[in-house]
Amino acid sequence: MKRNYERKDVVMQKFDSFLHEMRASGQLILPGERELAQVLGCSRNLVREILTQNKEDGLIIHKGRHRSLSMEKATGEKVIGSFLYVASGEGDVANPAWSMLWRRTQELAQRRNIKPELCLISHNDSENKFLQKIEDGPEIVLVASTPSSEILRLIKTIKGKHFIYLDENLCSPEDDLVVVDNYEAGWMAAREFAEKGYTRPAILMHKLIINGRPYLMFENRAKGFRAGCRRFGINFQQSDEYWVEADNRFQYMLRIAKMVREIVANGHDCAYVFSDNEIDFIYCAFLEEGVSIPEDFGLMTKNSFNVAMSHNPPISSVGNTPNGVSASLVELLYKLLCGEIKKCGRCYVKPDFLPGKTLRNKKAE
């Protein structure tokens, strides 16, 4: 059956209008050919023809596997500078949290006429390949993750770069750092439990070792939670901390289930979980132990991957605020590129509380 496509001149007008809407909303990454064909009401062959012509005119450029509007052509303003985002991965950023941060930072940077570039490093890459890419790239380098401590060490030997780290485990105290305030996240979790009348909290944490030392993001959340409990009058002891150690994912999941059983058996009335990465499994594990959430038990987590908010029901959580981190990053990048500052220092971004539906106000009953 023959499809009724729009005339070419009509399609060209619709494409111009589509680009205008993209510019107005600050979007630069174009959708794929199939989606564009549906939006414009034409064949994919005509879409390719239009894209090729716009590429020749300099309006559209290739960015990895995607097409993007040229920033200078799209905004009419000169790019003020660029940065390189370094993360572990092959084809895409491996860790979902770092991937979210990259996408949001990329979008906000483009709106400020800052050019983002991505450098993915995998275990299969030769040393010369990734080092050369970083050496040849922008002066400002954001380091989110690396496949090993040795690769991180090699990156740090590159001269003439301004490194900004996005993970406390990767840097020294004198280095520039932009990160969510994990101590504050733990403190806020304790405050929420106290305000809602919970008295026997537990924390379920992953005892993760990175580059030979405990993972500071999890350690700082636990420290903040302890301090918050003291501040808000909750009796919280070392025996109320449940730390999961495992050599592989299967062992990890089995030990989480075992600790959930212990938390329920020990009479806790609520739990703060280190991350929402496995929150579907953890939520079900509590239900399997016969507790009803939030009627019998309060559950809170750290919204690192946005799984907490997409869960049914939404899990009450302290927000990882990728938007907040990205906004702080881009503001610092802008000031660095404009010469307003020379260093970022250590920037801790305050998280938000996302109410969800897994806590109840016991005090109001």
VENWO-V419411 format. One record per pair of residues at least 6 apart in sequence whose ideal C-beta (glycine too) atoms are under 8 Angstrom apart, sorted by the first residue. I is the first residue (numbers start at 1). J is the second residue. D is the distance in whole Angstrom. If there is no record, write none. Layout:
# VENWO-V419411
i = (I:I)
j = (J:J)
d = (D:D)
This chain:
# VENWO-V419411
i = (3:5:5:5:5:5:6:6:6:6:8:8:11:11:11:11:11:12:14:14:14:15:15:18:18:18:19:19:19:22:22:22:22:23:23:23:26:26:26:27:28:28:28:28:28:28:29:29:29:29:30:30:30:30:30:30:30:31:33:33:33:33:34:36:36:37:37:37:37:40:40:51:51:54:55:55:55:58:58:59:59:59:59:60:60:60:60:61:61:61:61:62:64:71:71:71:71:72:72:75:77:78:79:79:79:80:80:80:80:80:80:81:81:81:81:81:81:82:82:82:82:82:82:83:83:83:83:83:83:83:83:83:83:84:84:84:84:84:84:84:84:84:85:85:85:85:85:85:85:85:85:86:86:86:86:86:86:86:86:86:86:87:87:87:87:87:87:87:87:87:87:87:87:88:88:88:88:88:88:88:88:88:89:89:89:89:89:90:90:90:91:92:92:93:93:93:93:93:94:95:95:96:96:97:97:97:97:98:98:98:100:100:100:101:101:101:101:101:102:102:104:104:104:105:105:105:105:105:105:106:106:107:108:108:108:108:109:109:109:109:110:112:112:112:114:114:114:114:115:117:117:119:119:119:119:121:121:121:121:122:123:123:127:130:130:131:131:131:134:134:134:134:135:139:139:139:140:140:140:140:140:140:141:141:141:141:141:142:142:142:142:143:143:143:143:143:143:143:143:143:144:144:145:145:146:146:146:149:149:152:152:155:156:162:162:163:163:163:164:164:164:164:164:164:165:165:165:165:165:165:166:166:166:166:166:167:167:168:168:168:168:168:168:169:169:169:169:169:169:170:171:173:176:176:176:176:177:177:177:177:178:178:178:178:178:178:178:179:179:179:179:179:180:180:180:180:180:180:180:180:181:181:181:181:182:182:182:182:182:182:183:183:183:183:183:184:184:184:184:185:185:185:185:185:186:186:186:186:186:186:186:186:186:186:187:187:187:187:187:188:188:188:188:188:189:189:189:189:189:189:189:190:190:190:190:190:190:190:190:190:190:190:190:191:191:191:192:192:192:192:193:193:193:193:193:193:193:193:194:194:194:194:194:195:195:196:196:196:196:196:196:197:197:197:198:198:198:198:198:198:199:199:199:200:200:200:200:200:201:201:201:201:201:201:201:201:201:201:202:202:202:202:202:202:202:202:202:203:203:203:203:203:203:203:203:203:204:204:204:204:204:204:204:204:204:204:204:205:205:205:205:205:205:205:205:206:206:206:206:206:206:206:207:207:207:207:207:208:208:208:209:218:221:221:222:225:225:226:228:229:229:230:240:242:242:242:244:244:244:244:245:246:246:253:253:256:256:256:256:257:257:257:260:260:260:260:261:261:263:264:264:264:264:264:268:269:269:270:270:270:270:270:271:271:271:271:271:272:272:273:273:273:273:273:273:274:274:275:275:275:275:276:276:276:276:276:276:276:276:276:276:276:277:277:277:279:279:279:279:279:280:280:282:282:283:283:283:283:283:286:286:286:287:291:293:293:294:294:294:294:295:298:298:298:298:299:299:299:299:300:300:300:300:300:300:300:301:301:301:301:301:302:302:302:302:303:303:303:303:303:303:303:304:305:306:308:308:308:308:308:308:309:309:309:309:313:313:313:314:314:314:314:315:315:315:316:316:316:316:316:316:317:317:317:318:318:318:318:319:319:319:319:320:321:321:321:321:324:324:324:324:325:328:328:332:332:332:334:335:336:336)
j = (43:11:41:42:43:46:14:40:41:42:42:46:40:41:42:46:50:50:39:40:41:40:50:36:39:40:59:69:74:28:30:69:74:69:74:75:107:110:111:107:68:69:71:74:107:110:63:66:67:68:36:51:60:66:67:68:69:39:44:47:48:51:44:47:51:43:44:46:47:46:47:60:67:60:61:62:67:70:73:69:70:73:74:67:68:69:70:67:68:69:70:68:118:79:110:113:115:78:79:113:113:113:113:114:115:112:113:114:334:337:338:114:115:138:140:333:337:114:115:116:117:138:140:109:114:115:116:117:138:140:141:142:333:117:118:119:134:137:138:140:141:142:102:105:106:116:117:118:119:142:144:119:121:134:141:142:143:144:145:146:155:93:94:95:98:99:102:118:119:120:121:144:145:94:95:98:120:121:122:145:146:147:95:99:120:121:122:120:122:124:120:99:120:99:102:118:120:144:145:144:145:277:305:304:305:320:322:144:145:166:305:306:322:144:166:322:325:326:118:144:322:323:326:116:142:325:326:329:330:116:118:326:326:327:329:330:115:116:330:333:116:330:333:334:330:333:334:337:138:137:138:130:133:134:137:130:146:147:151:147:147:148:154:151:155:154:155:158:141:155:158:161:158:160:161:162:161:162:164:333:336:337:155:161:162:163:164:164:165:166:329:152:155:163:164:165:166:167:170:171:166:167:167:170:152:155:170:211:212:170:211:163:163:176:336:171:175:176:176:177:178:329:332:344:171:175:176:177:178:179:177:178:179:325:329:179:217:177:179:182:216:217:220:210:211:213:215:216:217:211:177:346:343:344:345:346:344:345:346:347:325:328:329:332:344:347:349:217:325:347:348:349:217:320:321:324:325:348:349:351:348:349:350:351:216:217:218:220:221:224:220:221:223:224:227:224:348:350:351:221:224:302:318:351:220:221:222:223:224:225:226:227:228:272:224:225:227:228:231:224:228:318:351:353:221:224:225:228:272:300:318:201:224:225:226:227:228:229:231:232:234:236:272:228:231:232:300:316:353:359:201:232:234:270:272:298:300:359:228:229:232:233:234:232:363:298:359:360:361:362:363:361:362:363:234:269:270:298:359:362:234:235:269:240:267:268:269:270:225:229:234:236:240:268:269:270:271:272:240:241:242:263:266:268:270:271:272:222:225:240:241:242:271:272:273:274:242:244:256:259:260:263:271:272:273:274:282:218:221:222:241:242:243:244:274:215:218:243:244:252:274:275:214:218:243:244:245:214:215:218:215:274:274:302:241:236:272:236:234:235:236:236:268:259:262:263:252:255:256:259:255:252:255:278:281:278:281:282:285:281:285:288:282:285:286:289:285:289:271:286:289:290:291:297:297:297:298:297:298:299:300:359:286:297:298:299:300:300:301:279:282:299:300:301:302:301:302:301:302:304:305:301:302:303:304:305:306:307:308:311:315:317:304:305:307:301:307:308:311:315:307:311:299:301:293:299:311:315:358:293:297:299:293:297:299:358:357:358:359:360:360:316:358:359:360:315:316:358:359:315:316:317:318:356:358:359:308:315:316:317:318:308:317:318:320:309:315:317:318:319:320:354:320:320:320:314:315:316:317:354:356:315:317:354:356:356:357:358:354:356:357:358:356:357:358:354:355:356:357:358:359:353:354:356:351:352:353:354:351:352:353:354:351:349:350:351:352:349:350:351:352:349:347:349:341:344:347:340:341:342:344)
d = (8:8:6:5:6:8:7:7:4:6:8:7:5:7:5:6:7:7:8:5:7:6:6:8:6:7:8:7:8:7:8:6:8:7:5:7:7:7:4:8:5:5:7:6:8:5:7:5:8:5:7:8:7:7:4:6:7:7:5:5:7:8:7:5:8:6:5:8:5:8:7:6:6:4:7:8:8:6:6:7:6:5:8:5:7:6:7:7:6:8:5:8:7:5:6:6:6:6:6:6:5:7:5:7:5:8:5:6:7:5:7:6:7:7:7:8:4:7:4:7:6:4:8:7:7:8:6:7:5:4:7:6:6:5:8:5:7:4:5:7:5:7:5:7:8:6:7:5:7:5:7:5:7:7:6:7:5:6:8:7:7:5:7:7:5:8:7:8:8:6:7:4:5:5:7:8:7:6:7:5:6:5:8:8:4:7:7:6:4:7:7:7:7:4:5:8:7:8:8:8:6:8:5:5:6:7:8:4:6:8:7:7:5:7:7:5:6:6:7:7:5:6:4:7:8:8:4:5:6:4:8:8:5:6:8:4:7:5:5:7:7:6:8:5:7:6:7:7:8:6:6:7:5:6:7:5:6:6:6:6:5:7:7:7:8:6:7:7:6:6:6:7:6:7:6:6:8:5:7:7:6:7:8:5:7:5:7:5:8:6:7:8:7:6:7:5:7:8:6:8:5:7:7:8:4:7:7:4:7:6:7:8:7:7:7:8:7:7:4:7:6:8:7:6:4:6:7:5:8:8:8:6:6:8:8:7:7:7:6:8:4:6:7:5:6:7:6:5:7:8:6:8:6:4:6:7:7:8:5:7:6:6:5:7:6:5:7:8:7:7:6:7:8:6:6:8:6:7:5:6:4:6:6:7:8:5:8:4:5:7:5:7:6:4:8:6:7:6:6:5:6:6:4:5:7:4:6:6:3:4:8:8:6:7:4:7:6:4:8:8:7:5:7:6:8:8:6:7:5:5:6:7:8:5:8:8:3:5:7:6:6:8:8:6:8:6:7:7:6:7:5:8:7:6:7:7:7:8:8:8:4:7:6:8:8:7:6:7:5:6:6:7:3:4:8:5:4:5:8:7:7:7:6:8:6:5:5:7:8:7:6:6:7:7:7:5:7:6:5:7:6:5:8:4:7:5:8:6:6:7:5:7:7:5:8:7:5:7:7:6:7:7:6:7:5:6:7:5:7:6:7:7:5:7:5:8:6:7:5:8:5:7:7:8:4:6:5:7:4:6:7:5:6:7:7:8:6:6:8:8:4:8:7:4:7:6:6:5:6:6:7:4:6:7:6:7:7:6:7:8:5:8:7:4:6:6:8:6:6:7:4:8:6:8:8:6:7:6:3:7:7:8:8:8:8:6:7:5:7:7:6:7:7:4:7:8:6:7:5:5:7:5:6:6:6:6:8:4:4:8:6:6:6:6:7:5:5:6:6:6:7:6:8:8:7:7:7:7:8:6:6:7:7:4:5:5:7:5:5:4:7:8:7:5:7:6:7:4:7:7:5:6:7:8:7:6:5:5:8:5:8:8:6:6:6:6:8:4:7:5:5:6:5:8:8:7:4:8:4:7:7:8:7:6:7:7:4:6:7:4:5:8:5:8:5:7:6:4:7:5:4:8:5:6:5:7:6:7:5:4:7:5:7:6:8:5:6:5:7:8:7:5:6:5:7:5:7:8:5:8:7)
